[in-house]
Amino acid sequence: MKFVTFQKQNGSIRAGWLKDEQHVLDMHEASNGVLPKNMLLFLENQSFYMDYIHSTPSLRESGKGVYSLKDVILKAPLPNPKSLRDFYAFEEHVKTARTNRGLEMIPEWYEIPVFYFSNHLAIVGPNESIPRPSECEWLDYELEIACVIGKEGRNIKAEQAEDYIFGYCIMNDWSARDLQRKEMKVGLGPAKGKDFATSIGPYIVTKDELAPYKVNDRYDLSMTCTVNGDLLSEGNMNDIYYSFAEMIERASKGTTLYPGEVIGSGTVGTGCILELGTDVYRWLEPGDEVELEITGLGVLKNTVVEDKE
């Protein structure tokens, strides 16, 4: 299933899923109030709700609560995640980004998957504008995949981690590279360089839909990014060094993970301008249209705009 959050013509925001390529279903309306109005509430009790969906054929057969995609606005599928951890899991990205800054690869990277917390209150959905911070001149995109936690757990072993994943979505970890570069010299961050926006969407795909692409504990998913129609980035999720299972094991060590938390993969190899170099493409500017596409997960498109102070 492909779960979405959308805005109706009357302005109300509801959660549901794609009924087909042209229609979306409001799960609260279609279920006469049994299913919740928003995605976070759904995730907090998703085992019960998924059982209800699968045992209630009328949800899929009736036309109640069904709207044309042309008549709604897709928002971030999970507009209010409980947290956002972003890992650093693709070796090619790490190596290239460090080389471009004159740094060698550090052995500690191969010992543990590392992450930082980003701003989970600055989530942006498909086709929404991305404000370039007023003091930023080096704006970058980052082509990533994210998983959404659907089950509470602590000290989760990698072998059991699959049970805690509800689904996956595309993620764009927008980066103000000049702000990031300066603050990280102090020994902390990235923080302010990532504080302004993270795009996810256009929907959360349940892991069963990705089963045909699964290769052991990874997925064979093509990942691309175009800017103004120019193809800049090409990668594959199967090239990831640390699997999501390993990331979840690390994140949950001594810490409880809760439904509705989001975990990002980090940037795929070639997946940002920092890696490619500005001799290949300039930093992003207002008016640029950035489109990420991942096999099975759809297309996530955003347009850069000037920030209004």
Secondary structure as UniProt FT lines:
FT   STRAND          2..7
FT   TURN            9..10
FT   STRAND          13..18
FT   STRAND          23..26
FT   HELIX           27..30
FT   TURN            31..33
FT   HELIX           39..44
FT   HELIX           46..54
FT   HELIX           58..61
FT   TURN            64..65
FT   STRAND          66..68
FT   HELIX           69..71
FT   STRAND          73..75
FT   STRAND          83..87
FT   HELIX           91..100
FT   TURN            101..102
FT   HELIX           107..110
FT   STRAND          115..117
FT   TURN            120..121
FT   STRAND          123..124
FT   TURN            126..127
FT   STRAND          129..132
FT   TURN            134..135
FT   STRAND          139..140
FT   STRAND          143..149
FT   STRAND          153..154
FT   HELIX           158..164
FT   STRAND          165..172
FT   STRAND          175..176
FT   HELIX           177..184
FT   TURN            185..187
FT   HELIX           192..194
FT   STRAND          198..206
FT   HELIX           207..213
FT   STRAND          214..215
FT   TURN            216..217
FT   STRAND          218..219
FT   STRAND          222..227
FT   TURN            228..229
FT   STRAND          230..236
FT   HELIX           237..239
FT   HELIX           244..252
FT   TURN            253..254
FT   STRAND          256..257
FT   TURN            259..260
FT   STRAND          261..264
FT   TURN            269..270
FT   HELIX           273..276
FT   TURN            278..280
FT   TURN            286..287
FT   STRAND          289..294
FT   TURN            295..297
FT   STRAND          298..306
//
